[in-house]
Amino acid sequence: MLKSTFAAVAKAKQVSKSFFIKSNKQRKELEEQLALNKHKKNTGGIRDARQRRRISIDRSKRAEKYPLASKLHVADFKLRKLSGCKVTKLWIRKKMKSKIEMCYGKEVADKFNRSSNWYQRF
């Protein structure tokens, strides 16, 4: 009778009978893991519920490497956006390098790394 029940339910759900049997075997284990995750008592061999790591650091704690150039650059950025001009990734990188060169000198500007991580943080 049990096999005919699996076949009937699998047909009703439009999945294969073997898939339904396998998932039914794992049901008890999955319910235990869900119960532990709901109550945050997940320890030992059972894996914790996944949580997203926070990559960003609080801006007040992080020291800005080029504070004067950064303030000038943000002001330029806002003016350009308000005037309706296009602001591209290339423009942002070039202008930041020119602002650093203007404020701190050419040697410091040459050391400035215009990476994609810097761009994302900007």
Chimera marker file (.cmm) of the C-alpha trace (Angstrom):
<marker_set name="trace">
<marker id="1" x="0.000" y="0.000" z="0.000" r="1" g="1" b="0" radius="0.5"/>
<marker id="2" x="2.844" y="2.383" z="0.796" r="1" g="1" b="0" radius="0.5"/>
<marker id="3" x="4.344" y="2.025" z="-2.702" r="1" g="1" b="0" radius="0.5"/>
<marker id="4" x="1.019" y="2.793" z="-4.331" r="1" g="1" b="0" radius="0.5"/>
<marker id="5" x="0.682" y="5.887" z="-2.124" r="1" g="1" b="0" radius="0.5"/>
<marker id="6" x="4.119" y="7.122" z="-3.239" r="1" g="1" b="0" radius="0.5"/>
<marker id="7" x="3.181" y="6.516" z="-6.858" r="1" g="1" b="0" radius="0.5"/>
<marker id="8" x="-0.132" y="8.361" z="-6.514" r="1" g="1" b="0" radius="0.5"/>
<marker id="9" x="1.404" y="11.392" z="-4.764" r="1" g="1" b="0" radius="0.5"/>
<marker id="10" x="4.324" y="11.509" z="-7.208" r="1" g="1" b="0" radius="0.5"/>
<marker id="11" x="1.890" y="11.470" z="-10.120" r="1" g="1" b="0" radius="0.5"/>
<marker id="12" x="-0.223" y="14.203" z="-8.539" r="1" g="1" b="0" radius="0.5"/>
<marker id="13" x="2.827" y="16.415" z="-7.911" r="1" g="1" b="0" radius="0.5"/>
<marker id="14" x="4.206" y="15.608" z="-11.383" r="1" g="1" b="0" radius="0.5"/>
<marker id="15" x="7.573" y="14.333" z="-10.130" r="1" g="1" b="0" radius="0.5"/>
<marker id="16" x="9.180" y="10.939" z="-10.497" r="1" g="1" b="0" radius="0.5"/>
<marker id="17" x="8.408" y="8.257" z="-7.942" r="1" g="1" b="0" radius="0.5"/>
<marker id="18" x="12.113" y="7.735" z="-7.109" r="1" g="1" b="0" radius="0.5"/>
<marker id="19" x="12.568" y="11.451" z="-6.408" r="1" g="1" b="0" radius="0.5"/>
<marker id="20" x="9.596" y="11.462" z="-4.075" r="1" g="1" b="0" radius="0.5"/>
<marker id="21" x="10.862" y="8.373" z="-2.171" r="1" g="1" b="0" radius="0.5"/>
<marker id="22" x="14.355" y="9.868" z="-1.727" r="1" g="1" b="0" radius="0.5"/>
<marker id="23" x="13.003" y="13.177" z="-0.526" r="1" g="1" b="0" radius="0.5"/>
<marker id="24" x="10.677" y="11.434" z="1.916" r="1" g="1" b="0" radius="0.5"/>
<marker id="25" x="13.622" y="9.555" z="3.449" r="1" g="1" b="0" radius="0.5"/>
<marker id="26" x="15.444" y="12.834" z="4.057" r="1" g="1" b="0" radius="0.5"/>
<marker id="27" x="12.391" y="14.597" z="5.433" r="1" g="1" b="0" radius="0.5"/>
<marker id="28" x="12.999" y="13.696" z="9.094" r="1" g="1" b="0" radius="0.5"/>
<marker id="29" x="16.623" y="14.851" z="8.971" r="1" g="1" b="0" radius="0.5"/>
<marker id="30" x="15.644" y="18.116" z="7.271" r="1" g="1" b="0" radius="0.5"/>
<marker id="31" x="12.920" y="18.805" z="9.827" r="1" g="1" b="0" radius="0.5"/>
<marker id="32" x="15.435" y="18.358" z="12.673" r="1" g="1" b="0" radius="0.5"/>
<marker id="33" x="17.852" y="20.792" z="11.044" r="1" g="1" b="0" radius="0.5"/>
<marker id="34" x="15.101" y="23.350" z="10.481" r="1" g="1" b="0" radius="0.5"/>
<marker id="35" x="14.001" y="23.099" z="14.112" r="1" g="1" b="0" radius="0.5"/>
<marker id="36" x="17.563" y="23.728" z="15.288" r="1" g="1" b="0" radius="0.5"/>
<marker id="37" x="17.972" y="26.686" z="12.948" r="1" g="1" b="0" radius="0.5"/>
<marker id="38" x="14.705" y="28.246" z="14.116" r="1" g="1" b="0" radius="0.5"/>
<marker id="39" x="15.837" y="28.172" z="17.744" r="1" g="1" b="0" radius="0.5"/>
<marker id="40" x="19.498" y="29.002" z="16.907" r="1" g="1" b="0" radius="0.5"/>
<marker id="41" x="20.704" y="25.899" z="18.724" r="1" g="1" b="0" radius="0.5"/>
<marker id="42" x="22.557" y="24.572" z="15.747" r="1" g="1" b="0" radius="0.5"/>
<marker id="43" x="25.850" y="23.187" z="17.052" r="1" g="1" b="0" radius="0.5"/>
<marker id="44" x="28.095" y="20.283" z="16.321" r="1" g="1" b="0" radius="0.5"/>
<marker id="45" x="27.945" y="18.429" z="13.035" r="1" g="1" b="0" radius="0.5"/>
<marker id="46" x="24.926" y="20.272" z="11.699" r="1" g="1" b="0" radius="0.5"/>
<marker id="47" x="25.797" y="23.392" z="9.733" r="1" g="1" b="0" radius="0.5"/>
<marker id="48" x="24.570" y="26.800" z="10.882" r="1" g="1" b="0" radius="0.5"/>
<marker id="49" x="21.993" y="28.707" z="8.934" r="1" g="1" b="0" radius="0.5"/>
<marker id="50" x="23.847" y="30.755" z="6.348" r="1" g="1" b="0" radius="0.5"/>
<marker id="51" x="24.344" y="34.402" z="7.107" r="1" g="1" b="0" radius="0.5"/>
<marker id="52" x="25.815" y="37.044" z="4.869" r="1" g="1" b="0" radius="0.5"/>
<marker id="53" x="29.165" y="38.379" z="5.982" r="1" g="1" b="0" radius="0.5"/>
<marker id="54" x="29.535" y="42.115" z="6.250" r="1" g="1" b="0" radius="0.5"/>
<marker id="55" x="32.434" y="43.268" z="4.158" r="1" g="1" b="0" radius="0.5"/>
<marker id="56" x="32.050" y="46.994" z="4.656" r="1" g="1" b="0" radius="0.5"/>
<marker id="57" x="33.629" y="48.688" z="7.639" r="1" g="1" b="0" radius="0.5"/>
<marker id="58" x="32.049" y="51.553" z="9.519" r="1" g="1" b="0" radius="0.5"/>
<marker id="59" x="33.088" y="54.718" z="7.648" r="1" g="1" b="0" radius="0.5"/>
<marker id="60" x="33.675" y="56.656" z="10.862" r="1" g="1" b="0" radius="0.5"/>
<marker id="61" x="36.319" y="54.135" z="11.949" r="1" g="1" b="0" radius="0.5"/>
<marker id="62" x="38.033" y="53.831" z="8.562" r="1" g="1" b="0" radius="0.5"/>
<marker id="63" x="40.594" y="56.541" z="7.880" r="1" g="1" b="0" radius="0.5"/>
<marker id="64" x="40.375" y="58.130" z="4.446" r="1" g="1" b="0" radius="0.5"/>
<marker id="65" x="43.664" y="57.860" z="2.597" r="1" g="1" b="0" radius="0.5"/>
<marker id="66" x="43.231" y="61.096" z="0.619" r="1" g="1" b="0" radius="0.5"/>
<marker id="67" x="40.619" y="63.161" z="2.514" r="1" g="1" b="0" radius="0.5"/>
<marker id="68" x="41.098" y="66.523" z="0.770" r="1" g="1" b="0" radius="0.5"/>
<marker id="69" x="41.133" y="65.043" z="-2.729" r="1" g="1" b="0" radius="0.5"/>
<marker id="70" x="38.135" y="62.884" z="-1.866" r="1" g="1" b="0" radius="0.5"/>
<marker id="71" x="36.039" y="65.872" z="-0.765" r="1" g="1" b="0" radius="0.5"/>
<marker id="72" x="36.922" y="67.791" z="-3.937" r="1" g="1" b="0" radius="0.5"/>
<marker id="73" x="36.131" y="64.777" z="-6.064" r="1" g="1" b="0" radius="0.5"/>
<marker id="74" x="32.726" y="64.232" z="-4.470" r="1" g="1" b="0" radius="0.5"/>
<marker id="75" x="31.897" y="67.910" z="-5.036" r="1" g="1" b="0" radius="0.5"/>
<marker id="76" x="32.875" y="67.591" z="-8.731" r="1" g="1" b="0" radius="0.5"/>
<marker id="77" x="30.837" y="64.404" z="-8.996" r="1" g="1" b="0" radius="0.5"/>
<marker id="78" x="27.722" y="66.067" z="-7.573" r="1" g="1" b="0" radius="0.5"/>
<marker id="79" x="28.072" y="69.101" z="-9.829" r="1" g="1" b="0" radius="0.5"/>
<marker id="80" x="28.431" y="66.930" z="-12.899" r="1" g="1" b="0" radius="0.5"/>
<marker id="81" x="25.373" y="64.839" z="-11.961" r="1" g="1" b="0" radius="0.5"/>
<marker id="82" x="23.277" y="67.971" z="-11.296" r="1" g="1" b="0" radius="0.5"/>
<marker id="83" x="24.223" y="69.458" z="-14.659" r="1" g="1" b="0" radius="0.5"/>
<marker id="84" x="22.910" y="66.308" z="-16.346" r="1" g="1" b="0" radius="0.5"/>
<marker id="85" x="26.245" y="65.120" z="-17.740" r="1" g="1" b="0" radius="0.5"/>
<marker id="86" x="27.149" y="61.474" z="-17.943" r="1" g="1" b="0" radius="0.5"/>
<marker id="87" x="29.410" y="60.154" z="-15.172" r="1" g="1" b="0" radius="0.5"/>
<marker id="88" x="31.362" y="57.097" z="-16.242" r="1" g="1" b="0" radius="0.5"/>
<marker id="89" x="33.686" y="54.781" z="-14.391" r="1" g="1" b="0" radius="0.5"/>
<marker id="90" x="36.611" y="56.093" z="-16.415" r="1" g="1" b="0" radius="0.5"/>
<marker id="91" x="35.744" y="59.719" z="-15.591" r="1" g="1" b="0" radius="0.5"/>
<marker id="92" x="35.560" y="58.958" z="-11.879" r="1" g="1" b="0" radius="0.5"/>
<marker id="93" x="38.944" y="57.216" z="-11.883" r="1" g="1" b="0" radius="0.5"/>
<marker id="94" x="40.702" y="59.898" z="-13.964" r="1" g="1" b="0" radius="0.5"/>
<marker id="95" x="39.325" y="62.791" z="-11.928" r="1" g="1" b="0" radius="0.5"/>
<marker id="96" x="40.281" y="61.174" z="-8.632" r="1" g="1" b="0" radius="0.5"/>
<marker id="97" x="43.845" y="60.732" z="-9.834" r="1" g="1" b="0" radius="0.5"/>
<marker id="98" x="43.975" y="64.355" z="-11.014" r="1" g="1" b="0" radius="0.5"/>
<marker id="99" x="42.600" y="65.586" z="-7.660" r="1" g="1" b="0" radius="0.5"/>
<marker id="100" x="45.220" y="63.580" z="-5.768" r="1" g="1" b="0" radius="0.5"/>
<marker id="101" x="47.922" y="64.984" z="-8.030" r="1" g="1" b="0" radius="0.5"/>
<marker id="102" x="46.634" y="68.516" z="-7.456" r="1" g="1" b="0" radius="0.5"/>
<marker id="103" x="46.471" y="68.138" z="-3.651" r="1" g="1" b="0" radius="0.5"/>
<marker id="104" x="49.338" y="65.799" z="-2.801" r="1" g="1" b="0" radius="0.5"/>
<marker id="105" x="51.707" y="65.807" z="-5.778" r="1" g="1" b="0" radius="0.5"/>
<marker id="106" x="52.569" y="63.621" z="-8.750" r="1" g="1" b="0" radius="0.5"/>
<marker id="107" x="54.505" y="60.987" z="-6.748" r="1" g="1" b="0" radius="0.5"/>
<marker id="108" x="51.531" y="60.233" z="-4.517" r="1" g="1" b="0" radius="0.5"/>
<marker id="109" x="49.169" y="60.204" z="-7.508" r="1" g="1" b="0" radius="0.5"/>
<marker id="110" x="51.343" y="57.609" z="-9.242" r="1" g="1" b="0" radius="0.5"/>
<marker id="111" x="50.971" y="55.320" z="-6.211" r="1" g="1" b="0" radius="0.5"/>
<marker id="112" x="47.173" y="55.675" z="-6.255" r="1" g="1" b="0" radius="0.5"/>
<marker id="113" x="45.571" y="52.344" z="-7.153" r="1" g="1" b="0" radius="0.5"/>
<marker id="114" x="42.386" y="52.835" z="-9.195" r="1" g="1" b="0" radius="0.5"/>
<marker id="115" x="41.127" y="49.296" z="-8.651" r="1" g="1" b="0" radius="0.5"/>
<marker id="116" x="37.592" y="48.057" z="-9.044" r="1" g="1" b="0" radius="0.5"/>
<marker id="117" x="37.385" y="47.695" z="-5.235" r="1" g="1" b="0" radius="0.5"/>
<marker id="118" x="38.219" y="51.384" z="-4.833" r="1" g="1" b="0" radius="0.5"/>
<marker id="119" x="35.540" y="52.214" z="-7.411" r="1" g="1" b="0" radius="0.5"/>
<marker id="120" x="32.906" y="50.135" z="-5.604" r="1" g="1" b="0" radius="0.5"/>
<marker id="121" x="33.697" y="51.804" z="-2.286" r="1" g="1" b="0" radius="0.5"/>
<marker id="122" x="33.466" y="55.236" z="-3.922" r="1" g="1" b="0" radius="0.5"/>
<link id1="1" id2="2" r="1" g="1" b="0" radius="0.2"/>
<link id1="2" id2="3" r="1" g="1" b="0" radius="0.2"/>
<link id1="3" id2="4" r="1" g="1" b="0" radius="0.2"/>
<link id1="4" id2="5" r="1" g="1" b="0" radius="0.2"/>
<link id1="5" id2="6" r="1" g="1" b="0" radius="0.2"/>
<link id1="6" id2="7" r="1" g="1" b="0" radius="0.2"/>
<link id1="7" id2="8" r="1" g="1" b="0" radius="0.2"/>
<link id1="8" id2="9" r="1" g="1" b="0" radius="0.2"/>
<link id1="9" id2="10" r="1" g="1" b="0" radius="0.2"/>
<link id1="10" id2="11" r="1" g="1" b="0" radius="0.2"/>
<link id1="11" id2="12" r="1" g="1" b="0" radius="0.2"/>
<link id1="12" id2="13" r="1" g="1" b="0" radius="0.2"/>
<link id1="13" id2="14" r="1" g="1" b="0" radius="0.2"/>
<link id1="14" id2="15" r="1" g="1" b="0" radius="0.2"/>
<link id1="15" id2="16" r="1" g="1" b="0" radius="0.2"/>
<link id1="16" id2="17" r="1" g="1" b="0" radius="0.2"/>
<link id1="17" id2="18" r="1" g="1" b="0" radius="0.2"/>
<link id1="18" id2="19" r="1" g="1" b="0" radius="0.2"/>
<link id1="19" id2="20" r="1" g="1" b="0" radius="0.2"/>
<link id1="20" id2="21" r="1" g="1" b="0" radius="0.2"/>
<link id1="21" id2="22" r="1" g="1" b="0" radius="0.2"/>
<link id1="22" id2="23" r="1" g="1" b="0" radius="0.2"/>
<link id1="23" id2="24" r="1" g="1" b="0" radius="0.2"/>
<link id1="24" id2="25" r="1" g="1" b="0" radius="0.2"/>
<link id1="25" id2="26" r="1" g="1" b="0" radius="0.2"/>
<link id1="26" id2="27" r="1" g="1" b="0" radius="0.2"/>
<link id1="27" id2="28" r="1" g="1" b="0" radius="0.2"/>
<link id1="28" id2="29" r="1" g="1" b="0" radius="0.2"/>
<link id1="29" id2="30" r="1" g="1" b="0" radius="0.2"/>
<link id1="30" id2="31" r="1" g="1" b="0" radius="0.2"/>
<link id1="31" id2="32" r="1" g="1" b="0" radius="0.2"/>
<link id1="32" id2="33" r="1" g="1" b="0" radius="0.2"/>
<link id1="33" id2="34" r="1" g="1" b="0" radius="0.2"/>
<link id1="34" id2="35" r="1" g="1" b="0" radius="0.2"/>
<link id1="35" id2="36" r="1" g="1" b="0" radius="0.2"/>
<link id1="36" id2="37" r="1" g="1" b="0" radius="0.2"/>
<link id1="37" id2="38" r="1" g="1" b="0" radius="0.2"/>
<link id1="38" id2="39" r="1" g="1" b="0" radius="0.2"/>
<link id1="39" id2="40" r="1" g="1" b="0" radius="0.2"/>
<link id1="40" id2="41" r="1" g="1" b="0" radius="0.2"/>
<link id1="41" id2="42" r="1" g="1" b="0" radius="0.2"/>
<link id1="42" id2="43" r="1" g="1" b="0" radius="0.2"/>
<link id1="43" id2="44" r="1" g="1" b="0" radius="0.2"/>
<link id1="44" id2="45" r="1" g="1" b="0" radius="0.2"/>
<link id1="45" id2="46" r="1" g="1" b="0" radius="0.2"/>
<link id1="46" id2="47" r="1" g="1" b="0" radius="0.2"/>
<link id1="47" id2="48" r="1" g="1" b="0" radius="0.2"/>
<link id1="48" id2="49" r="1" g="1" b="0" radius="0.2"/>
<link id1="49" id2="50" r="1" g="1" b="0" radius="0.2"/>
<link id1="50" id2="51" r="1" g="1" b="0" radius="0.2"/>
<link id1="51" id2="52" r="1" g="1" b="0" radius="0.2"/>
<link id1="52" id2="53" r="1" g="1" b="0" radius="0.2"/>
<link id1="53" id2="54" r="1" g="1" b="0" radius="0.2"/>
<link id1="54" id2="55" r="1" g="1" b="0" radius="0.2"/>
<link id1="55" id2="56" r="1" g="1" b="0" radius="0.2"/>
<link id1="56" id2="57" r="1" g="1" b="0" radius="0.2"/>
<link id1="57" id2="58" r="1" g="1" b="0" radius="0.2"/>
<link id1="58" id2="59" r="1" g="1" b="0" radius="0.2"/>
<link id1="59" id2="60" r="1" g="1" b="0" radius="0.2"/>
<link id1="60" id2="61" r="1" g="1" b="0" radius="0.2"/>
<link id1="61" id2="62" r="1" g="1" b="0" radius="0.2"/>
<link id1="62" id2="63" r="1" g="1" b="0" radius="0.2"/>
<link id1="63" id2="64" r="1" g="1" b="0" radius="0.2"/>
<link id1="64" id2="65" r="1" g="1" b="0" radius="0.2"/>
<link id1="65" id2="66" r="1" g="1" b="0" radius="0.2"/>
<link id1="66" id2="67" r="1" g="1" b="0" radius="0.2"/>
<link id1="67" id2="68" r="1" g="1" b="0" radius="0.2"/>
<link id1="68" id2="69" r="1" g="1" b="0" radius="0.2"/>
<link id1="69" id2="70" r="1" g="1" b="0" radius="0.2"/>
<link id1="70" id2="71" r="1" g="1" b="0" radius="0.2"/>
<link id1="71" id2="72" r="1" g="1" b="0" radius="0.2"/>
<link id1="72" id2="73" r="1" g="1" b="0" radius="0.2"/>
<link id1="73" id2="74" r="1" g="1" b="0" radius="0.2"/>
<link id1="74" id2="75" r="1" g="1" b="0" radius="0.2"/>
<link id1="75" id2="76" r="1" g="1" b="0" radius="0.2"/>
<link id1="76" id2="77" r="1" g="1" b="0" radius="0.2"/>
<link id1="77" id2="78" r="1" g="1" b="0" radius="0.2"/>
<link id1="78" id2="79" r="1" g="1" b="0" radius="0.2"/>
<link id1="79" id2="80" r="1" g="1" b="0" radius="0.2"/>
<link id1="80" id2="81" r="1" g="1" b="0" radius="0.2"/>
<link id1="81" id2="82" r="1" g="1" b="0" radius="0.2"/>
<link id1="82" id2="83" r="1" g="1" b="0" radius="0.2"/>
<link id1="83" id2="84" r="1" g="1" b="0" radius="0.2"/>
<link id1="84" id2="85" r="1" g="1" b="0" radius="0.2"/>
<link id1="85" id2="86" r="1" g="1" b="0" radius="0.2"/>
<link id1="86" id2="87" r="1" g="1" b="0" radius="0.2"/>
<link id1="87" id2="88" r="1" g="1" b="0" radius="0.2"/>
<link id1="88" id2="89" r="1" g="1" b="0" radius="0.2"/>
<link id1="89" id2="90" r="1" g="1" b="0" radius="0.2"/>
<link id1="90" id2="91" r="1" g="1" b="0" radius="0.2"/>
<link id1="91" id2="92" r="1" g="1" b="0" radius="0.2"/>
<link id1="92" id2="93" r="1" g="1" b="0" radius="0.2"/>
<link id1="93" id2="94" r="1" g="1" b="0" radius="0.2"/>
<link id1="94" id2="95" r="1" g="1" b="0" radius="0.2"/>
<link id1="95" id2="96" r="1" g="1" b="0" radius="0.2"/>
<link id1="96" id2="97" r="1" g="1" b="0" radius="0.2"/>
<link id1="97" id2="98" r="1" g="1" b="0" radius="0.2"/>
<link id1="98" id2="99" r="1" g="1" b="0" radius="0.2"/>
<link id1="99" id2="100" r="1" g="1" b="0" radius="0.2"/>
<link id1="100" id2="101" r="1" g="1" b="0" radius="0.2"/>
<link id1="101" id2="102" r="1" g="1" b="0" radius="0.2"/>
<link id1="102" id2="103" r="1" g="1" b="0" radius="0.2"/>
<link id1="103" id2="104" r="1" g="1" b="0" radius="0.2"/>
<link id1="104" id2="105" r="1" g="1" b="0" radius="0.2"/>
<link id1="105" id2="106" r="1" g="1" b="0" radius="0.2"/>
<link id1="106" id2="107" r="1" g="1" b="0" radius="0.2"/>
<link id1="107" id2="108" r="1" g="1" b="0" radius="0.2"/>
<link id1="108" id2="109" r="1" g="1" b="0" radius="0.2"/>
<link id1="109" id2="110" r="1" g="1" b="0" radius="0.2"/>
<link id1="110" id2="111" r="1" g="1" b="0" radius="0.2"/>
<link id1="111" id2="112" r="1" g="1" b="0" radius="0.2"/>
<link id1="112" id2="113" r="1" g="1" b="0" radius="0.2"/>
<link id1="113" id2="114" r="1" g="1" b="0" radius="0.2"/>
<link id1="114" id2="115" r="1" g="1" b="0" radius="0.2"/>
<link id1="115" id2="116" r="1" g="1" b="0" radius="0.2"/>
<link id1="116" id2="117" r="1" g="1" b="0" radius="0.2"/>
<link id1="117" id2="118" r="1" g="1" b="0" radius="0.2"/>
<link id1="118" id2="119" r="1" g="1" b="0" radius="0.2"/>
<link id1="119" id2="120" r="1" g="1" b="0" radius="0.2"/>
<link id1="120" id2="121" r="1" g="1" b="0" radius="0.2"/>
<link id1="121" id2="122" r="1" g="1" b="0" radius="0.2"/>
</marker_set>
